[in-house]
Amino acid sequence: MTRYIRLFFTLLTVVLLLTTTTAVYAAISQGYPLQHIEVDIHNRNTLQRGAKYFINYCLSCHSSRYARYQWVGRDLGLSEEMIKKDFIFTDSKVGDLMVVSMPAEGAQQWFGALPPDLTLVARARGKDWLYTYLKAFYLDDTRPMGVNNAIFQHVSMPHVLWDLQGWQKPVYKTISDENGTERQIIVDFELVEPGTLSEKEYDRVVRDIVTFLSYLAEPAKLERHRVGIWVIIFLLGLLVVVYLLKWEYWKDVEK
């Protein structure tokens, strides 16, 4: 009986945690839906473009301290000279970790919070969240940086891709809950100042960045997929051999 009681409370705890997590994300996003995205981490061209944008726009504030320039460059098919030329703009070495030189104290003072490490952000948040987040910045005069985000309200991060996307303002819709209380939610955005890229071009940039972050969160996935194909081929060949051995050993017994 005690065992079943423990199982019940364990399941209840899991349900409560899931409910709480869902409520927290709903509160953060204010009802703005996540946009779905499919990524292909085997596409080297996409990964190379995503790495370029990540290093140019993200790595100045956000570190990736669980990855090394050399490892990333190898997986992306880049030579050591290309890594030095296109990836490293500080005194870092090719074999160094991808960290930032910005002091933590300064970051806390300038942004109000320490910019998080992005090595595992794709696994922690999910690719759909990242994709929507990078497209959901909007002008907000009440915020210190002048911008806010539809799925991460009161975010401290500035819109670093504004020159590519441009500036947009939110389009609100008034809804009522079950108690009749009205509130506004963001349902869309309206471009007020265009950037250097069209909407389609900016969408590709965001996809490239999310694809690279998905790779960065689990680089071993590339090797697993490559080795996995050969493992399956080996097992299929072994199945044939084992079946023939079984047939040879048991043919006299079955007679």
Sequence and secondary structure as in RCSB ss.txt:
>XXXX:A:sequence
MTRYIRLFFTLLTVVLLLTTTTAVYAAISQGYPLQHIEVDIHNRNTLQRGAKYFINYCLSCHSSRYARYQWVGRD
LGLSEEMIKKDFIFTDSKVGDLMVVSMPAEGAQQWFGALPPDLTLVARARGKDWLYTYLKAFYLDDTRPMGVNNA
IFQHVSMPHVLWDLQGWQKPVYKTISDENGTERQIIVDFELVEPGTLSEKEYDRVVRDIVTFLSYLAEPAKLERH
RVGIWVIIFLLGLLVVVYLLKWEYWKDVEK
>XXXX:A:secstr
 HHHHHHHHHHHHHHHHHHHHHHHHHHHHTT         TT HHHHHHHHHHIIIIITTTS EEEEEHHHHHHH
TT  HHHHHHHT  SS  TTSEE   S HHHHHHHHSS     TTHHHHH HHHHHHHHH EEE TTSTTSEEET
TSTT     TTHHHHEEEEEEEEEEE TT  EEEEEEEEEEEEE SS HHHHHHHHHHHHHHHHHHH THHHHHH
HHHHHHHHHHHHHHHHHHHHHHHHHHHHH 
